[in-house]
Amino acid sequence: MSKKKIVVVGLGTMGSMSLWQLSKLDDVEVIGIEQFGLSHSYGAFTGESRLFRAAYHEGEKYVPLLKEARTLWKQLGREAGRELLLDFGCLNVGREDDAPFIRLRESIEKHGLPFEELTAQEMRVRYPGLDFQDDEAGIVDKLGGAMRPELAVFSAVEQAKLHGATVYDHTEITSITQLESGGVELVAGEKTITADAAIITAGAWSKLVFPEIEDLIEVRKLVLTWFLPKVASEFDPANLPVFIRDRGDFHIFGAPCVDGYSVKIAGLDLWGGPETDHIEDCDLRLNREALTAFGAQVAELFPGVHPEPNRYSVHFDTYTFDKTPIMDRVGDIVVATGFSAHGFKMAPAVGKLCAQLATTGESKLMHDTYTIARHEPVHALV
């Protein structure tokens, strides 16, 4: 019996995991195409660390994906011989009557997730480098932790190649055509590939590769910032888990001293969008006054760090109207995009979902809100 040929376009977060999942299937020939180098520096996945959370204030519908992802993160780590998911736990802080905190509890209760509750006073004792107001509460997600994103993406591609995947890097797709007879034709320079199906996981370049969803996604600039602790032990991973905090309209997340000397504390939805659709050509410099102002706001919640960011990095991700990702099959093309800065943690499960959509057309991990038909044009995004 002939093998089904599937091409994965874009080998960043979701593409690397789709490639890895497909490479395990005996009846599939899988090809990965990446326009830059493998585990390159332009992707949304870069930036030293990412948070893993199972208790999820974005909505309990994601918990099955996250539980599957956690299992697959551990599996990939064993296969690669690397620790990709660090089991620090995740501290969630907010007011108990705020919508994100309510949704967090709903995800815990519906799916029976292990957790610990903390009062403001208990958190003050346990985490002296942080500030807590009397009306704030904490929930420690015991399945949470930190991930090593660049190493994870590289490991997934590496393992896929060991399983027989063919990978072309520094290869840009110039056209993708759905054939009337079935299947797809992809052109990359002088290379033409005909396949049974294609998975498009092009991240911030998705609109260039699959213009059919142009109105449904918007690219935004994400900035990660690091701060130096005043007392290093207060931000050691042994004493502080990864964290996500909401105080009023200020939303931040981060990780303890994963690198051994600095604390990652970052905020989203603050920095605007790119000046060009070709993300690799964007200016990555930031307004210094804006960085200083952000640091001053961070220091109100984290008085244990020096308020000026000691470094930053700039990344880009695709957003949808309501921050629900697009994962769908259109003809013989599967597309996954619009993860709105909360996709990395679920990446291996998304890779499995995409692989299943490409091979069988369905997946138990699928939710009807992920389909293209359920998304509104992004121009209404606020």
Buried (B, 14 or more C-beta within 10 A) or exposed (E): EEEBBBBBBBBBBBBBBBBBBBBBBEEBBBBBBBBBEBBBEBBBBBBBBBBBBBBBBBBBBBBBBBBBBBEBBBBBBEBBEBEBBBBBBBBBBBBEEBEBBEBBBBBBEEBEBEBEEBEBEBBBEBBBBBBBEEEBBBBBBBBBBBBBBBBBBBBBBBBBBEBEBBBBBEBBBEEBEBEEEEBBBBBBEEEEBEBBBBBBBBBBBBBBBBEEBBBBBBBBBBBBBBBBBEEBEBBEBEBBBBBBBBBEEBBBBBBBBBEEEBBBBBBBBBBEEBEEEEBEEBEEEBEEEEBEEBBEBBBEBBEBBBBBBBEBBBBBBBBBBBBBBBBBBBEBBBBBBBBBBBBBBBBBBBBBBBBBBBBEEEBEBBBEBBBBEBBEEBEEBE
